């Protein structure tokens, strides 16, 4: 019997090629989109969870009370890890890691700048790194060793086994002890090489003297099985105060390593979410897209009801029960769902690279994962049952006497469920349209808000190799060549500054204010001119004034914090030394563009710089200036590649998540509109079939094509109006909540909703007009002659 059901289903599909193609195609597009979104969700949920010790791995964070708020960061002193392992029985192992840094690694004539970290040998036991060559578990045991990733090893050595070979690591010879596979894309680790902690200290011996007051390193902890995280956090909370009383307000806690990616945002010391908000959104988006595809399937299937009505009548007359007919129609739905699944897989294969480029995450179909295929098949079965349930119930409910006479069931009763489905479809589409508009309004609002410096025609690069001592010569030659107008060295790129200091003192300071954390930037000369900051009082650092080497410049927020009436000329204590304030600059954005500008001290710190900012000469083309710069760069620093970043691009990356949300919203809003239009098309077709005699009678009585078009279209306009009211109400609520998470945000204005309403009505009329006009053009004799 089941075989016969599928045979009949196949024959019906073949005999109605056009409608079947539209039906299966719409379902396939919806399924392919949902599959790709679910791949993204799966990738994010499995972030950092591939490590064997996944459930027992933690990173140490610190909460620091400052100016009435708690700042949470994951940087700790290098002295912390040994103490945790020695004094706390719940701790099985610990590992320190330095901040990632670009380092030049050479082998013979091959040289690469590689993202490198320094770590304790135990890092290789805490985390899972797949071996390619050598002993990865003990790869950092020797102080003179280095562990390379597979891609770097191949770039330096080709396909040969490099274990035992010596590479030049910024002038230090290190022996390759192991090669590991590159970290997967769903890993928080981005390094391509690791050196032992002791090698790191040997290359920078001054770090051996650094104690508990230098928060620059990550500390990872592996707890013993059964150890209570809450109990350990209570014990380590005031550990810093025990060893360094000056930082008694700093509190430590351990946070699960596998939750950092999704729940890495903290507000006042408490986890406040993170990228999980976007992951949940895309998960519900995947369900929503699949839902409207199913609704479209229902509408198009029931639109063909008249063609199947007599078939149902005859089958019932011959003794077929309703359940048997239900099974037959459900078999057709399942067959079409599986055909849609095959097409969806093909579409996913074709479109996945495009989708990956759009979200900047390289996703791959899990061909070898049996669970992924089982889940996909279960989704297909669910889709087939859900999408086919209403058409199967509707078609199997026909009264055989009435349908054989050419009559249907009560029109009003049969249309209502379909109208509800169309309302759901378009309400979802309206939500996506409004959301995408507001996401881009928010991005443009913040991106175009003044940042306090000129980021256009500004490039930044690392201070590498010989540039440490030859920067001024490099700068002067670049200006003489017409490549730049000015250049400066700064502690970090201006878009990613992280420096901070406390124990700062200023005139009129109140008790306890020395504990306030104040952000700081290390610079030398030409910083203000290069970045084109606006000086509101005083001046910039001057090469002709030797005393400026002990000076600072404040931003307006710092002046406000310190309550300085005439700041220029006053003395404050910064970084343990007295500093004279020589200038005040207008507030400028270097942290999050969504948050208020923080108090910042710009201090002269010649040995505390790692980045170069260069203002390109606008009199020349960008390509000409860069070509001239490359020649001069190679003159002073031949061993290093000429690498740079445009500051405006780096600033634009601050909106990565919002841009991803906007791109996805626009793409899937368009998709939802297309699928919803197919649903409207199906409903219009259904209405035209059910009202063909009414249309013919109206035409005989003198109704024009315009009258009939208006009559058939108005009921759909009503549905769109209802959809718009529901969709806009939901959007108003959720967009308002989303915008309120930002300090600076655009407003929720009525114009966007008005534009969406006009767009919705236009789309509706375009979708139903063909069927309405087609029905109006039919000769009324053809519809009335059966009477």
N, C-alpha and C positions, 0 to 999 in steps of 0.2 A: 504493500500500500504506500509506504513512504517513497519507494522508488517512483510510483506513478505520480505522486504529488510533485516531486522534483521534475519529472518529465513534462507534466502539464505546465509547471512554472517556467521551464525553459522555453516551451513553445509560445507561451504568452509574452515572454521577453523578446523572442525573435519576431513575433508578429506585430509587436508595437515598438519598433526599433528606436524611433525618435524619443518617445516619452520615457522608455526604459533607459536610454542613454543619458537623458537629462536627470532622471531619478538616481541612477547609479553614480553618475558623475558628481552630482551634488553631494551625495553621501560620501563618496571617495575623497573629495576635496576636504570635507569636514573631518573625516577620519585621519587623513594625512596631516592636516594642521594640528589636530589633537595629539597625534603621535609625536610630532616634532616638539610641541610644547611639553609633553610629558617626558621626553628625553632631556630637555633642559631642566625640568623639575628634578628628575632622577639624578642628573649630574650634580645639582646643587645639594640635594639631600645626602649624597654619598661623599660629600667633600670631607677629606681628611679621615674617612672611616675605613680606609683600606689597610691601615696599620694593624699588625697582629695584636698589639697591646692597646688598641683603640679605646676600650672602655676604662682603662686605668691611667691614661695620659692626661696631664694637666699642665697649664702654663700659669706662672705666678704673675699676678697683677698687683698694682699699688693704687690705693685711694689716697689722695692728698687734699686736705681741706685748704681752700684758698679763696679769700674774699667772699665768704658766704656760700660757696659751692664746693662740691667734691669733684675733683678731676681724676679720672681713671685712665691709667696707662699700663702697658704691658712691658715696660722697661724696668730693670732692677739692677742692683749692684752686682759686680762679678764675684763678690765675697759671699753672696747669699747661698748659692748652690751647695758648696761644701758644708756649710752649717746645717742646711736642711737634711742632708744625707747623714751627717754625724749625730745630730741631736734629736732626731725624730724617728722613732722606731717604725712608724707607719710608712715611711719613705723607703722604697726599694732601691731607687736609683735617681740620679739627677744629671742634667747636662746644661752647660752654658752655651750660648751662641751669640756671636757679634752681629751687628747690623750688616745686611748685605752691602757689598761694595764692589765696584768695577775695578778689576785688577788685571794688569797685562801679564799674560803667561806666554812664554816663548819656548819653542823647541826647534833648534836649528834656525831655518829661515822663516818658519811659521810663527806668527804672533797673533794673539786674540785678546781682546778685553772681555773678561769673563766675570759674571756675577759670582762672587766668592764670599763664603762665611768662614769664620773660625769657630771651632766647637770642641768640647771635651770628647775624648774617645768614646764615652758612653752614649753619645748621640746615636751611634750606629746600632746600639743594642736597644735603645728606647723605641726608635722608629724603624719601620720596614723599608729598606732600600734593596731593590732587586740587583743581584750581582750579575755582572757581565764577565769581568776578569778579576783575579786576585781574591783576597780575603776581605770582603766588605765589613764584616763584623769587627775586625780588628784593624781596619784600614788607617785609623788615626793613632794607633798605639805608639808608633815611632814619631818622635818630634820632627824629624826631617822628611816626613811623608806628605803626600797630597792625594786626595781621592777626586777623580774626575767623573763627570757625567759622560754617557755614551756619545752624545753629539759632539762634545768638546774633544774627547779622545779621538774620534774619527777625523775631526777637522785638523788636529795636530799630527796624528800618526797614521791616518788612513785606516785600513782594515786590520792593521797589525796589532798584536797584543802589546800594550805599552807598559805593562807592569815591570818595574825595575828600572825604567828609563828616567833620566834626570831632565826636569824642566826648569826654566828660569822664572822664578816668581818675584817680580820687581827687584831683581838683583840677588835674590836668595835661591840657591839650588835646592830643589825638593824632588824626592823620588816618588814616582807614581806607585802607590801601594795597591790600588784597586780602581776598578771602573764600575760604576753603577748605572742602571737605566735612568734616563731623564725622569724627573719627577712628573707624575701625571698631571694633567691640566686641572683636575679637581684636588689639588694639593696646595696648601698654604706656602710650601717651600718653593722658592723660585731659583735657588742657587744652582750653579753648574759646576762648582768645585768647592771642596772643603779642605781646610788645613787644620792641623791640631792646635788646640788652645795654647800649648806651650810654644809652638812656632810663632804664633801671633804675638805672644809676650816677648819672645826673643827678638822679633823684628821691631817692636815698640817697647823697649825696656822700661820707659817711664810709666807704663801702665801697671807694672808690678807694684808700684807704690800707691796706686789708686785704692781707696778704701770704700767705706759704706756711703759716701756722699756722691758717688758718680753713678747715675742711673742711665746706663747706656746699653744694657745687654738683656737678652731674653733668657729666662730660666725655665727649663722644662722638668717636670717631675713625673716619675712612675711610682704610683702608690702600690703597696702590697695588696694581694687579693683580700677582699673583705674589709679593707680600711675605710673608715668613715670620712668622707670629704668634709662634712660639717664639723666634725671633731678636730680635724687637722687645721681647718681654717680658724677655729677658735684659738688654737695653740700658737699659730704663726701671726695672728693679727697685729700684735705689738712687738714683733721681733726686731724691727729696725730700731725702736727706742732702746732696746736692751743693749745694742752695740753702738748706737750713735744717737745720743740724747737730743742733739739739735733737731733731729727729724722725728721727734716723738709723735707728731701729728700724722705721720704717714702710716697707713694700715695696709697689711698684705692679705691677699687671699688667692686661693687656687681656683682656676676656672677650667672646666672640661675642654680639652684641646679640640675635640670634634664638634663643639658648639660655637667656636669663635667665628667661623665664616658666616654662619647664619644669624647668630645672636651676638655679634661683636660690638654693638653700640651700647654705651653706658650713659646714664643720666643720674647725676648725684649719687654715684657709687652703685647703682642698681642697673642690671641688664634691662635695656629698654627696647630690645629688638635688633633690627638690622636688615640685612638683605632678605631675611625670611619673609618680610612684607611683600616683596616683589615676587618671591617664589610662590607664595600662597595666591597672589593675584593671578599669576600665569597658570597655576593649577586650576583655579576656578574659570579662567579664560578658556582653557582646554575643554573643560566640562561644558561651558557655555556654547562654544563653537560646535561641539558634537551634538548638543541638545538642539540647536537651531537647524543643524543638518538633518536630525531625525524628524523634527517638525516639518521641514521642507519635504522629506520623504512621505510623511503622512498626508500632507496637503496634495501632493502630486498623485499619490496612489488613489486617494478618494476622488480626485478630479476625474478619474477614468471610470467612475462608478457606473455610468449609464451603459458603457460598453460591456461591463460584466454583469449587469442586472439580469438580463435574460438568461445568461448562463446559470446564475444562482437560482433563478426561478425554475428552470428546467431540472436542475439537480435536486432541488427540494421536492419538486413534483414527483421525481423518480425515486424518492425515499431517502435522500441524503439528509442527515441530521445537521443541526447547526454546528455542533462541535467538529464534525468531519469537515465541513466547509471552513471553519476557523483554522483547523490544522492545515488545510490546503493553502489558504492565503498566507498563513504564517510560514509555511515552507517556501513560498515564493519570496517572502520578505527575507528569510534567512539566506536563500540562494543569492538574492541581490546584494545582501550585506556582505557575503563572502566574495562576490565578484568585486564589490566596492573595496573590500580589504586588499585584494590583489592589486587593484589599481592604486590604492592608497600607499602601499609599500613601494610601488614603482615611482609614484610622485614624491614620496619622502626621499628616496634615493637621489632623485633628480634635484629636488629643492633644498635638501639638507645643507649642501655647501653654501647656498645663498643665505639661508637662515643663519648658519654659523657665522658668516661674515657680518651679518646685521647685528648679531649679539656679541660678536668678538669672542666667541667660545667655540672651539673646534669640536663639534659633536659627531659621534659616529654611531651608525646603527649596530646594535649588539647582535650580530649575526650568530655568534656562538653561545649566546646566553639563552638556554632553554626556558628559563623563567620569563624572560622578556617576550618570547614567542607565545608562551601560555597566557600571559596577561593580555597580549594583543588579541589573541583568539577569543579570550573571555570578553574583552571589550566589544569585539565583533559580534559575538553571540548576544550580548546585552543590547547592542545597537539594533541587531536584527529583530529581537523580541520587542524592544521598546518602540522602534519605528514602525513595526508591523502590527502592533497590538490594536491600535485604533482602526486602521483600514480593515483588519481581519474581522473585528467585532462589527464594524459598520457594514461591510459587504455581506457578511453572513446573516445580518438581521433583516434583509429584504423579505417582504411578504410576497410569496410566489404568485398569488392571484393578481396583485396590483402591478408587479413589475412586468408580467406577461401581457398586461393591458397597456403597458407603457407609462405606468404611474410609479412614483417613488414614495418613500415614507414622507412624513410631515417635513416640509422644507425648513421651517423655523427650528424644529428640534434637531435636525441633522446639521444645520449650519453652525449653531452655537459653539460646539467644541472646536471646530475649525477656526472660528473667529478668535477664540481664546488663544489658540496656537499662534496665529498670526500676530496677535497683540504681544505675546511673549517674545516672539522673534524680533519684532521691530523695537520693543522696549529695550532689549539687549543691544540692538544696533544703535539706538539713540544714546544709550549710556556710553558706548565706545566712542561715538562721534564727539560728544560733549567732553569726555575725559581727555581724548587726544588733543583737542583744541586747547584745553586749560593746561595740559602738561607743557605744550610748546609755548603757551603764553608765559608760564612760570619760568621756563628756561630762558626765554628771551628777556624777561623782566630782570632777572638776576644777572644774566650775561652782559646786558647793556647798562647795568648800574655802574656808575663810576667806581673804579678800583683804587684810585689815588696815585697810580703810576701809569706810564705808557707801555703797554705790553706789545704793541705793534712794532714790527721791524726790530725786535729784540730776540737775540738768541743766547742760549746758555750752554756751557760745556763744563766738564770736570777739569779741575786743576791736576794734571797728570805729569809725571816725569819731571823734565827739566823746566816746565813752566812755573814751578814753585819759585825758582830763583830768577827766572828770566821774564816774568810777566810784564814788567814795565817796558822792557825792550820790545817785546812782542806787541804790546799796546801801541807804542809810538810808531813802530813800522806799519802797523795796520792802519793807523790814522794817516800817516804819510802816503800810503798807497791808495787812500780814498775808499777803503773797504768799510771803515767804521768812523763814527764821529766821536765815540768815547767807549771806554771799557773799564770794568771794575771787578775786583774779586770779593766774594761774599761767602759766608759760611756754608750755605746750601742754596739750591734753586729757590727763587722767591715764591714759587707756588707751592713748595713743599717744606717750608721751614718748620723745624721742630724744637729749636733751642729754647731753653727756659732757665731761669735762675731765681733763687730766693735768698734770704738773708741780705736783702738790699736795704739800705738806709738812706733817708732823705730828711731835709729840715722839716721840723714840725710833725714828724712821724708819730702816730699813736701807738700805744702798747699793743703788741701782737701783729702789727702790720708788716713786720719784717718777715713773717711767715707767708705772706702773699706771693704766689708764684707769678713772675712777670716774664713774658716771652722776650727773647732777645735775639739779635742778629749780630754776627761778627763781620766787620768790613774793614777796608783800609781807605784809600782815597778814591774819589770820582764816583762813589756809589750813588749819591743823590742825583748827579748830572746824568749818569748813564741810564738810570731807571726813571729819570724825569719825575722825581718826587717834588712836591710843592713845599718850599720852605716858608713857614708862616712867621718865624722869628729866628734871628741869629744867622748862622751860616753852615756850610758843609766843612768836612775835614780838609785841611789845607796842607799841601806838601811843604810849603814855605814856613810852616809853624811847627817846630819840633814838639811843642807842648801838646799838640793835638793827638799825639800817641797815647795820651792819658785822658782823652775826652770822650764824651758820649753825645748822641743826638736822641731826643725823645719824640715819640709821636704824641698827638694831642690827647689821646686816651691816657697815656702815662702821666702827662702833666695834670690831667683832671684827677687821676687816682692819687697823685702826690699832693694835690691842692697847692701847686706852686703858682704864685701870682706873677712873678717875674723870673722865669726859670733860667734864662740865659745868664751864665756867670756863677750860678749856684753850684755847690758841690754835693754829690751823692756818693754812696759807697756801692760799687758794683763789682762782682767777681772778687771780693775781698780787698779791693783797693779803692782809694778816693778817685773820683772822676769828675771832671768839670763839664757842665752842660754848655755846649757851644751853639746848639740850634734846636729848633722844633719843626717837625714836618707834619703836614696834613695826614690824617689817618689814611692808611692804605691797606688793601685786602691782601693778605698772604696766607690766611688759613681758609676756613670754610666761607665761601661767599654768601652763605645763608645766615651766618651768625654775625653779631655785632663785632666791630674791630676791637681787638684786645690791646691793653697797654703793652707797649713794646719799647725796649731799650736798644738802640743801635750803637754798639760800642766798637771802638777801634781795637782790633784784635788780629795782629799780623800773622800769628801762628795758628789761627783758628778759622782758616778759610779752606774751602774745598771746591768752590765753584766759580766760574767766570761768567760775567754778563757782558755782552757786546751789543752796542747800538749800531745797527747797519746804516750805512750812508744812503739816504733816499735819493741822492743825485744819480746813483748808479742802479742798475737792475739788481735784484736779489741774487740771481745766479752769478753775475759778474763779481759782486762783493764776496760771495762765498768762495768763488774760485780763487780770488786774490788772497783771501784769508787762509785757504788751504795751503797755498804756497808758503806763506809766512809761517804758518803753524809747523809745517814740516821742517822749515829752516831751524826753528828753535826746539822742536820736540819730534825728531825723526822716527823714534822707536814706536810712537803711539799713533793709532789711526785718528784721522780728523772726524770726530763725531760731535754732533750738536743737536739741540732741540729748540724749536721755536717756542717762545714763552706763551704766545697766544694759544698754541695747540695744547701745551701743558695745562693752561688755565681752563681750556675747554674740557679737558678730561675730568675736571671736578664735577661735571654734570653727566658723567657716564651713566649712572643708574637712571637719572631722569630722561636722558636721551634714549636709553634702551626702552624705558616705559613708553615714551612717546612714539618711537618707531613701531613697537609692537601694537600699540593702540591704533595707530593709523592703518597698519597693514591688516589687522584683524577687524577693524571697523569696516574697511572696504570689503573684506571677505564676508562679514556678517551681512552687509548690505546686499551683496550679490546673491547669497543664499536666501536671504529674506525676500528678495525680488522674485526668485524662483517660487517661493511659497505663495507670494501674492499672485503670481502668474497662474499657479495651480488653483488658487481660490477663485480667481476671475474666470478661469476655464470652467470650474465646477458651477459657479453661479450662472454663467452663460448657458450651460447645458440644462440646468434646472429651470431656467426662466425663458427658454426659447419660444414657448407658445405665448407667454406674456409679451415678449418683445415683438413677436409677429402681430399680435392683436393691436398693440400700441402703434405699430407701423401702419397697419391697415387703417387705423383711425386717424392717421395723419401725423404721427410723431416723426420728427426729423432725426437724422443721424446724430446731430448735436444733442437733441433732447435725450435720445437713447443712451448716448455716451455719458451724458451727465447723470442720468438715472442709474446706470450700472456702476459709475465711478464713485458716487457719493457715499455708498455704504463702506467702501474701502477707505475713503478719506476719514470717515468716522472712526474706523479702526486705528488709523494712523494717529489721529488726534488723541485717542485714548492711550495709545502706545507712547506718544510723546509726553503726555502728562505723567504717566508712570515713570518713564525713563528719565525725564528731567527732574522729577522729585527725588529719585534715588541719586542722580548725579549731583544735584545741589547739596544734598546731605554729605555724601562721601567726598566730593571734591573740596567742600568746605573744611572737612576734618583733615584732609591731606594737606591743604594749603596752610592750615594753622600749625602744622608741625614745623614750619619754617618761620624764622623771625622776620625775614623780608619775603613778601610774596605778593603776587598780583591779586586783583580783586575779582570776586565772582560777579560778573555783570550780565545784565539781561540780554545784551546784544548777541552774545554767543548762543543763548537759547533761542532767540528769534531766528538767527541764521540756521540753526539746526532744524527748527520747525519748517522753514521754507524748503530746506534741502529734503527733508523727509516727505513733505507733500509732493514735491517735484518727482522724487524717486518713485513714489507710489503711483502717480499718474502715468509715468513712463512705463511702469511695470504692467498696469492693468489696461492701458488704452488700446493696445493691440487686440486683446480679447473682446473688449467692449465694442470697438469699431467693427471687428470681424462679425460679431453677433448681429450688429445693427445692419450690416450689408446683406445678410442672408435673405433670400427671397422668402417672404412669409408663407407662400403657397407650400413650400417644401415642409414647413413645420406644422401646417394646419390641415394638410390633406388627409392625414390619418383619422381625422374626426369625421 
